[in-house]
Structures are given as C-alpha cells and as structure tokens.
Amino acid sequence: MQARDFDNELTFHGYNQNGNVEEFHEAYEEAVETVKAELGGNHHLWIDGERVDTDDHFDVVSPGNLNVTIGEFTAGSSEDMDAAVSAADTVTPEWEASDVDTRVDIFRTATDIMRDRKFELAATISLENGKNRKEAMADVDESIDFLEFYSRELERSNGYDFNTGEPTPGQHTKNLLRPYGVFAVVAPFNFPMAIFVGMTGGALITGNTVVAKPAKTTSLIAHKCVEIFIEAGIPEGVLNLVMGGGRDVGQPLIEHENVSGVVFTGSRRVGVSIQETFSEQGKHGPVIAELGGKNPVIVSDTAELQDAVEGVMKGAFSFSGQKCSATSRVYVQEDRIDEFTDRLVAETKKLKIGRGTERNTFISPIINDSALESYTDICERAEEEGTIRTGGNVVTVGNLADGRFVEPTVVTDIPHGHELAREEHFLPFVTIHPISDLDEGIEKSNDSEYGLCAGLFSQDDGEIDRWFDEIESGMCYVNRSQSATTGALVQAQPFGGWKYSGTTGKFAGGYWYLQQFMREQSRTRVN
C-alpha cells in the first residue's frame, strides 16, 4: 500500500510566506463575526448517532468577555455514559472489521472539511478558550496534521498486519495488532481541538470505538469536531460525545467495565488516579496519558542573549502559560543573569494583553475563576518570598474588566527548591535562577518529577551535545527563539514526556503512537 506524503499544515506561515498576511486577518475576522452570530445555541450529547438531551444543562461563557455566552450544553449523567459505552461496545466488532482504506477515507474526508472550515474553527477556539488568532489557527492545523499523519502511518504499515511467512513446511504465520475495544477520551481545555482530535483519532483509526468527554469549558469546539467526523462518515455508535463534569461523567466513564483503555491529557493527580482505577479493577488495557511539566531552560554564557530572551518570553507567556509545555523555570549563568533578566522584563512589558480575537493580542485570558485565584495566590507568595520583576497583578482596565486577564509575571530570588519553582502552575509565571556552570544547570533541570520539555541556549557544540545526552526530557530544543519549549509539530517533534509527564514513553504525533491503542496477536495455521 502506497502511503501519501505528509506535510504540516502551517496556515499562518503559508500566508506570511506568500505576502498575504492581511488576507489571513480578514478571513479570520470575518469568521469571528459569523461565529459570534451563532453563539448561545443549545448543544446536545451524541450517543449512537443521535442527539440526546436531558433535563440538566450548563452554560459556557467566553473567558475574554464573561458577558458572552458561548452556548448551553446538555450535561450527561452516569446513565448517559452507560448508554454511550454500550453503543460503542456494540459496534466494536464491525468497526474493527473495517479495512484500512475505509478508515483512512473517513479521516481524509474529515481533514478536507476542517480545511474548508479552518477560519470558523479557529474563531470558535478564540471565543471559547481565549487563544489569539495565530495560536487558534495552529490548534486547527495540528488537528489536521494528526489525522493526515495517522492516516499515512496506518497505510504505511498496512494496518499493522504482516504476513510472516512459512517458518516450517505447512506452518503459515502472520503477525498483527488489534484494537482493545472501547476507549475513553478525556480531553483538556488548552488545545481543545488538537488534543481532542489527536487522541480521538488515534483510538478510532486503529479500530477502537470511542466515548469522548471534553473539558466543560471547551464543549463547543468538541461538538463541532464530532459533527465533522460524523459528516465524514463515521458509523453510528463508533464515536460518542458526553459532556459534563468529572464526577458526573468522567469518573463513571473511567470506571465502566466495558471501557478497555483511556487516553487522557491533564493533571498528574487525575492521571495517576486513572491508572490506580484501572489497576484496582484489574483492567489490562492501556492508560495513555500526558500529565504536565515543569519545563526548564538553561541560558549558558555562550548563548545569543536576544534569542534566549525571545525564546523564554514566548515559551513562558504564549496562551498565558496555559500549556503543559510552557517554559516555567530558567537557569542562567551568573555572569549573564542580570542582563538576561533586565532584557526579559523589558520585552515582557511590551506584550499586549487582550481578547483572543483582537489582532495584536499576545497575552490571552485565563480560562476560569479557579485559575485566576491560583494566579493571585502564587503572586502573593512570590512577592513575600522573592522578587516580582514585572507582573503580579490581575488586569481590570477598560473592557478587560469583563474578562479574566492577568499580567505576565517574571520572578527572581526564589530558591530552586521552592514550591513556586517546582509545581506546575499553568499560568503566565516564570522564575529565573542563577547557575555557576552547565553542570549545575543540568542537575537542577533534571531535579524534577516531570520531564516533558527542556530548552538550551548555547553556541558551544560540546555543551549542546552533552546537554542532549544528559537532559531528562521527552522534547528537547536548542537555540529556539520562536519558543524555548512550546510549539511542537506533528511528525517532526512528537509530543510527550518522561517521568511523571507521561505514562507510556511514546509520543503523540510520532511513529510509535498508534501502536499503543492496539495489542499484538500472532496467528499460525497448519495445512
């Protein structure tokens, strides 16, 4: 089977390369107005190919403007979850029996629909979770990339079905990977399309059926994604969507006896709890989980300082630090730390705070009130126990008072072992620490229970080679001014982590991701 070539989508980059940036902005802004006109509608569950309503509903409001209601959504119950799992379980044999071409055709049809609607989808993301236009479009692009790359990989491997020949006369053998059955997909708010589509797509294309639960705060984009899959031809019952809270929907899904595997992105606490649940219930299927990070960057005395400043700033503050890959602690050699910090503070003060739909916004709104409270708490602690060089305040000026906005925050004089420098915050908050040499930088970078992303700025080849060999991180970036630790691309930079940052050591968007959704079987027939 001939696999198709793969290229990343890179929408904004394409417009920029062709000198058509204004056209990009115009198309996006037109889409924003279209999506705004459609907000406030009712959105039901999807179970067994049918829309299902209940008596319980919840509203989603825009974090950039709390006066804007995104929509009213049906809240599922444990009974709805049971119906969704039952529907998925019933059609599992039929979906497994579908051939590679059938599944790939559905996925590629879905990517065609996403391309046609990409500005609408990006606008939806901006309004619902607050991402600025470039990052929202990158979210859509990554969704397309996941489906295209996984389709190519399934073709390239012939569905992971191999004829292994005739080892002895009359003994005919084959080796294959087969799906587990029903997968629970539990998705986060921060990449509400890319991660939702990537995890759902990984389970579906390998022959599993899915019951998906998105974050409550990003239910609309998840709803649109499911509708795209259905329009593309996913059979009834193969993909089901149940919205609601973790206690009412998420926990019953994980604990359901007919759920064979879970793919999850979120907090370490919840991910570990899912693993414990599977172990206690004696389940043997996989828990494929990405569980956050506390991502270090080292700035050596040979670094190009402006590249380091730009990379750290973008890595720490894009989407207001609400990324598991966000730069959160920076180790700078002592003879350069003052200049680095001064320049980082100066550049950070220039960043525009605003609604995601505004053209020049860099610092996006915070997703919910709990995150806002966490920001206030860590800034109070930083002020008491360290030095806030810039930031530390909730923003309530002008129309920003209608949303959840905070200042990007740079902190010094916090010890390496302090909780503020060791816990994941998921906020625009970065700590700066002095080091005497690369040895100390690597030691302190690795002194963490997480191992997701790491960055280095150095012009010394020996330092770079040594850092690559010794850093304990799944994703490693050197001299990356576009972002020190964020912005991984499908296939080129598979996304995942070591230690408590992940459960499998196999990364999304990489060559070993899909196999996790399957189990091996060898078949021998003698005749």
N, C-alpha and C positions, 0 to 999 in steps of 0.2 A: 504494500500500500504506500503510495507516494504522499509524503507529508508536505503540507504547504509551508512556504517560508513564513517566518514570524518577524514583524517589525512593531516596535512600540508605537502607540497612537500619537502622543505628543502634540495635542491640538494647538495650544498656545505657541509652542515652539515653531510649528509649521506656519502659522500666521505671521509670526515675527520674522522668520527666515525669508518669507515672501514679501515683506514690507506691508503687510495688511493688518497691522495691529488694530487700527481704528475699526476695521470691518469686524474683527473679533468683538470689540467692545460694543459696537452697535447691535450685533446679533444677540449678545448676552443681555443687554439692557432691554431689548425688545422682548426677549424670553421672560425676563423678570416681570414685566408688566402683564404678560399673558398668564403667568403662573399666579401672580397676585390676584388677578380677576377670578381665579378658580379656587382660591383658598376658602376654608370654612366649611367644606363639604363633609358628608358622612362617609366613613370608610369601614367596611365590614371585614370579618375574617374570611379566609379562603380555606375551605375544607372539602376535599373530594371534588374539586372542580366547581364548587358552588359558593356563592357569597352567603355568609352566615351572620345574622345579627343576634344580639342578646339584649337584655334589659340594662346591662351595665356598660357605661361608656366613659371615656376620658378625653380631655382636650389637650392638644399640643399647641404651645404658643412659641413665637419666634424669640430666641434669646437676644436678638438685636433690637427688638421692639415688642415688649410684653403686651402691648395693646393689639397686636396682630395674632389672630387665631389661625393656626395652620390648618386645623381640621378637628373634627370629632371622630373618635375611633372606638370601635367595638372592643370591649375588654373581654378577653377569654376567661374561661374557668377551667378547673381540672376536668370537668365533663367535656368541654370543648377540646381540650388537649387529648383526652382519651379518644374522642371521635376522629381527630386528625391523625393520631398514631395508628388507629385501626384502619383508616383509609389508606395510609401509606403502606402498612403491613400487607394489606390485601393485594395490592398491585405490585408488590416487590418482585415476585417471580416473573411476571410479564415484562417489567422494566429491565430486569437482568437479562432476559432473553432477547431484548432488542439489540441489533447489531451496532457496530462502531459507526457505520455510515449514518444510521438513523439518529443516534445521539449527537454526532458532530453536526449534522444538518440542522438540528434544532438549535444548537449553540450558535452556529454561524448566522442563522436567521435572527437570533436574539441580538448578536453584535450588530447586525445591519440595522435593526430597529433602534438600538442605542445610539448608533452613529447619526441616524436621521433625527433623533430627539435630544442630542447631546447638550444643546444650549438650554432646552427646557429642563433637563435633568440637573444640570449644573445650577441653574437658577433655583430649583427646588431645594437643593442642598444648602445653598447660601441662605435662603429664607428660613429653612428648618433648623439647621445647626450652626449657622453663622459664618461659615467659611467664606473667605474672599473669593472673587471670581476665578482667579488663576488656580487656587487650590481646589475649588469645587470642580472645575473642569478636569484637573488632574485626577480627581476621585472618579469621575466618569471614565476617563481614559484608562485608568488602571482596571476598572471593571471589564472593559472591552479587551484589554490585554490578557487578563486572566482567562477569559473564555476562549480567546484565539489561541493562546499558548497551550492550554489544557487540551483543546481540540487537536492541535498539532501533535502533542505528545501521545494522545490516545491513538491517532493514526500511525505515528512513527513506530509504536510498539505493537501494532495490530491488536489493540485492546489487551495487551499483556497476555497474549495467548500464543504459546510457542510449541511447535512440533519438535520434540526432542529425539525423534528417530526410532531406530530398532537396535537397542543395545545388545541384544542376543537374538538369534533367529526366532521369529514368530512373536516377539515381545514388542508391541508398538506402544510408544510412550508420548505423552505430551505434558507440558507444564503450563499452568495458567494462574492468574489472580482473579478471585471472585469477590463480589461485594459482600458486606456484612449483613445488610438489610436496611432497617430504618435508622437514619441519622438525625440527631438533634443538632440544629444550627442555632447558636446563641451569639448574636452579633452586637457590637458596640455602637456608640453614637458618633465616634470621631471620624471614622471612614465609613459612613453609613451606607454607601453604595459599594465601594470597592471591596471592603471586607465581607459584607453581606453576600455579594455576588461571588467573590472568590471562594468562600467557604461552601456556599450552596452549590456552586458549580463543581467544585472538587468532589463533593459527595454524589451529585447527580450523574456526572459524566462517567463515573466509574461503576454505575449500575445500581447505586443505592437510591432509596427514596428518602424524602426529607420532610421534616416538620421544622419550620423556621420560626424563631422568636427574635425580632429586632429589639433594640433599645426603644423604650416607650417614646423618648424624645425625638426619635427619627423614624416614626412609623410611616410617614407619607412616602418617603423615598423607597422604603422597603416594599410598600404596597405597589408602587409603580414598577419596581423590579419584578415582582411576582407576576404582575399583569403582562409584562414584556415576555417573560418565559412562557406564560400561557398562550399569548398571541403567537409565539414562535412554534408552538406545537407540543409542549409538554403535556402528556396524557393526564387525565383526571386522576387525582389521588397521589400522583408522583411527587408533587410539590404542594405543601400546605403551609399556610401562614396563620399563626395565632399570636395576637398582640396582647400585651398586658404586663403586669408586674412579675418580678422574680418569684415571689411567694405563691401567687395565684396560678402562674403559668410556667415559669422557668423550672421550679423545683419539681412539680408533677411530671414535666417532660423528661427531666434527667432521670427521675426515679421509675419511669414507666417500664414495665417488664419487657415490652416489645421494642424498646429503643436499644439498638445494638452498639451504637457509637455516638460520640459527641465531638463536635468541632466548635471551639469557643475562643473568643478573644475578649479579654477583660482583666479584672484584677487578680492578683496572686491568690488572695483569700478565697474568691469564688472558684477559681480553677482548681485549687487544692481540694476544696470541698467536693467538687465534681469527681475528682479522682477517688476520694475517700468513699463517696457514694457507690461508685462502680465496684470498688474493692469489697465493700461491705455486702453488696448484693450478689457478689460472685460473678459479675459480668466480665467477659473476656474480650470485648470489643475495645477499640481504641478511644482514648481521650486525647484529641489533637488540640492543644491549647497554646496560645501565646499570652503570656502573663505579665507583661510590662517590663520596665527597665529603669535604671538609674545611670544614664549614659555619660561616660567620661570623655573628655577631650584633653590631650596634652599639647601644650604650646612650648616647643623647645627653643633654645637660644639661637637656633639656625632658621627659625620659621620666618616666612614672609608675613610680617605682622598684620598688614592690611587684609590679607587673605584670611588669617586666623580670626581677626575681628569680625569680618563679614560672615564667615562660616559659623562662628559661635552665635552671633546675633540671630541669624536666620534659623539655625538649628534649635535655639532655645525658645524663640518667640513666634515662629510661624504657627498659625492657628492657636495663638496664645498658649503655646506649650502643651496643648491637649492631645499629645501624641505619646505613645509608649516609646517612640524613638527620639524624643526631644532631648537636646543637649541640656544636662542638668547640673554638671559639676565640671569645672575647668581647672587643670593643673598647669601653672605657668612657671617657667624657670625664673628664679628670684631676680636676676638682673634685668628681666623684661616685664615683670608683672605690673609695675606701676604704669608704664607706658601703655601696655595692653589694656589694662583696666580703664585708664583715662579715655582711651580711644573707643573702647566698647561702650562706656557710659555716654560719651558724646554722640555716637551713632545711634544708640538706643533711644535717646531723647528725641531724635528726628522721626521716629516711626509714627505713622498715622494710626490712631485708634478710631475705629468706626464700624458701622454696619457692613456686613459682608458684601452687600450689593453695591456699595459705594466704590467708585473706580480706584481710588488710591489707598484703600484700607489695607493695612498690614496686620494690625493687632485686632483680632476678632473678639466677639463677645464670649463670655463664659457660659457654659451650657445650662447650668441650673443653680438654684439657691444654695445647695449644699457645697458646690464648688466655690461659690462666692464667699461663703463662711470659711471654708478652708483657706482661701487666699488671705482673708483678714487675719486669721489665726497665725499662719506661718510668717506673715509680715510683722505682726506684733512680736513674735518670738525673735525674728531676725533683728528687729530694732533694739530689743532688750539685750540680746546676747552677741550681736555682731554689728556690722555697719551696712545700712542700706545706701548704696551709692546713687541709685536712681530708682524711682518707682515706689511701690509700697502702698499705693492708695487706690480706692475704688473711685471710678470716674463718674461724676454726676452732672457734667456740664452740658447745657443745651439739650439736644434731642437724645444724647447718650444717657440721660437720666431715665429714659423709658426702657433701657435695656440693662444687661449685666456686663459692665465694662470695667476693666482694671488696667493699671499701668504695668508695663513690662518691668521686671524688678531684677537688679543686679546687686548681689550681696557679697561682702568681704568680711574677713576677720571671724569667720566661722570655722572651727576646727574640722579637720577631715572626718573625725569620728562622730560629729554632732548629728542628731537625727535629721536636721534640715538638709544635711549633705548626704544622707543615706537613704531616706524614704522617698518613694515616688510621689510627686505632688500633682502632676497633670495640670500644671498651671504655668504662666509665664514668669518663672522664678529660677534663677541660676546663681550658683555660688562659685566664687573664684578663690583658688588656694595656691600658695607658693610651694615650689619644689626646688630641691638643690640640683637634681640631675634627672636623666631619663629613668635610671633605676628606681628612684623614688616615685616618679610619675607612673610607671608600670605597676609597681607594687600597690600604690593607692588606687589606681584604676581597677585592678583586679580584686581589691579588698571590698567585695560587694557580693550579695547573694544573687544579684542579677548579672546577666551577660548578654544583653541584646545588641546594642550598638556601641561603637567607640570610634574616636577620631584622633588623628595626629597631624600636627603642622610642623614640618621639618624639611630642610633641604639636604640633609645628610643621608645618603643611601644606606650607610651602615645602620643608622638609627632606625630608618624605615624598615629594613629587613628584619632587624631584631624585634621591633615592635609587632610586626605582623606575626612573628613566630611565638611571641610571649603573651600577647594580649588575649584575655579570656572573654571573647565576644563573638557572637554569630555574624555580625556585619561590621566590617572594618573599613574605614575611609581615611585616606591620607591626602592632605592639602586640598580639601574640597570646599572651596569658598562659597559655592552655591548653597551649601548647608553642611555643617560638620558631621551630622549624624542622621539627618532625615532625607526623605525623597528617594527611596529605593525604587528601581524599575523592575518590572516583571522580566524574568529570564536573565537579565544582566546582573541583577542584585537581589537574589531571592531573600525573602524577609522571614527572619526567625532568630531565636536566641539560644544561648546556653544557660546552664544553671537553672534558677527559678524563672527565667524569662521564657521558657518553653518546656514542653513535656516530651517531645519526640526527637529533637535534633534534626528534623527535616523541615525545610522552609517553604512557605507559600511562594508561588511563582517560580519554583525551581524544579529541577529534573527528578527529584525524589519525593515530591509532594503527593502525587496522586496515588502512589502505591500504598500509602498509609490508610487509605479508605478501602483497602482490599486485603484478602488473605489468600495465602498460596495453597494450591492443590496440585498434586501430581497424579496423572491418570495412566494406568497400564492396562492394556488389553492383549490377551494372548489368543492367537488364532492360527 
